[in-house]
Amino acid sequence: MSKTVKDVIFLLIGSFVFSLAVNMFVIPIGLGEGGVTGISIILYYTTHLSTGITNFILNGILLIVGYKFLEKKTIVYTMITIIATSISLHVTEGWGLHLHEELIKLKKLIKKIDDEAFVIVHDVRDVIGKSFLSA
């Protein structure tokens, strides 16, 4: 297998794994990200536009701007990555892990009530002690 084919396979795998991370962890928990993906996530939070579509458009604009400065191989690899990431972001949209839905709701409620509140919220699965049994 040639180096170019291996490179492309790794680009595709990396794009998919990155998209899973964004759609399964970053967006459901309400986190942020840097760069074009961060802008796409902000647009998703504010307008509910697909991160895949906005990622494709914004990266496409940057690629056009940088076309004069990049080598041909870099442009091809970048195009492959932009397309793979954008498709993966779009396809995996809504695949979020729903393990912490109640914590997320609670955090949003607290933020809505008092944006400056200092509250520690932790996912507790075990409660130990007899005092919890008495009324």
N, C-alpha and C positions, 0 to 999 in steps of 0.2 A: 504494500500500500504506500502510495507516495506521501510526501510530507504535506502537500497541499490538501489532499483528501483527508488526512488526519486533522489538519488545522480546521477544515470546514466542519468535520464531525464534532470537534471540541467546541467550535463556535455555536453550533446548533444545540448541543447539550447544555452549554453554559447559558445560552439565551433562555432555554426552557426552565432550567433550575432557577435562574434569576427571576423569571416571570412568576414561577410558583411562590418564591419568597415574597415578592411584592403583593401578590393577590391572596396568599394564605396567611401572611403575618403582618406586613406593613399596613395595608389598607384596613383589615378588620380591627386592628388594635388602635388605629388612628395615628400612626407614626408618620414621620416624614422621610424624605430621601433627597439626595443632592442631584444636581445636574438636570438633564432633560427629563429623566424619570420623575424627579421631584416636582418639576413644573407640571408634568402630566398628572401626578397624584393630586396636586393642589387644584388643578382644573377638575379632576374627578370629584374632590370634596365639595367644590363650590358649584359645579354645573352638572355633575354626574355624566360627563362625557367619557367615553371609553378611553382608558389609559393606552390601549393598543393603538387607537387611531391618532390620538394627540401625540404619542411618542413617535409614530411614523412621520407625521407632518413636521414636527419640530426638528427631529433628527435629519429629515430630508432637506429642510432649509439649511441646517448647519453643514450638511455634506455639500450642498451646492456652493455655499460660501467658501468652504475649504477646498473645493475641487482643484483650484490652481496650485495649492500648496502641498498636496498629498501625492504620494506615489501611486501608480496604477494598482498595484497589489493591495495597498492599504485601502484604496477606494472600494475595490471589489469585496474585500473582507468586511469593511464597514457596511456596505450595502447588504451583504448576507446577514450580518448581525442585526442591522436595523429591521430588516424584513422578518427574520426569525423571532426577534424579541417582540416586535409589534404584534405578530400573529399569535405568539404564545401569551402575551398579555391579554389579548382579546379573547382567546379561547379559554384561558383559565380564569377569566373574570367571574367572580362569584364562587370560586372554589375555596373560600376562606374556611379555616378551621373554626368550628363553632364551639370549641371547648370553653372559651372564656366569654361567651355572649353576655351572661349576667353581670360579670365584672365590667365589661365594656359599657353596658347600660348604666350601671351604678356610677362609673367614672363620668360619663356624659351628664347624668343627672346632677351629680355634685358640681361639675363645672358650670352647668346651667344655673344652678342656685347661687353658687359663690365661686367665681372664677379664680379667686385668690385663696381658696380654702386649702389648708394643709391636712390631708387625710392619707393615712396609709391603708391601702386595700390589698389584701393578700388572699389568694385562693387556698382556703383551708379545707382539707378533706377529712381530718380526724379531730375530734374533740375528746380530750381525756380529762377525767375528774368527776367525782361524785356530786359536786356542787351544781352541776348542770342538770342533774336528775331531780332535785328537790324543787318544789314550787314555792 
